[in-house]
Amino acid sequence: MSRSDRDRRQDILGAIDAVMRYYPKLSGDDRDMAHDAIVRQLEIIGEAANRLDPETKMKAPEIEWHKIADFGTSRSTSTSA
């Protein structure tokens, strides 16, 4: 069963919430783990944005959906040194 745009928007909002919770930890002892968690949440945002219906994206033209979707795609297929 395919996920709905509503589910994908909830994924985006949940990932944004997680990033906001993890961000303060970047300056603490768990900074590496927080960084990895934030990167994963950004990938989730990108993947969900990429799968949104074009009609849904047209309802919010001020959002640069292609940049968000590209981030999720490029980050999940790249490797870090």
Secondary structure, 3 states (H helix, E strand, C coil): CCCCHHHHHHHHHHHHHHHHHHHHHHHCCCHHHHHHHHHHHHHHHHHHHHHCCHHHHHCCCCCCHHHHHHHHHHHHHCCCC
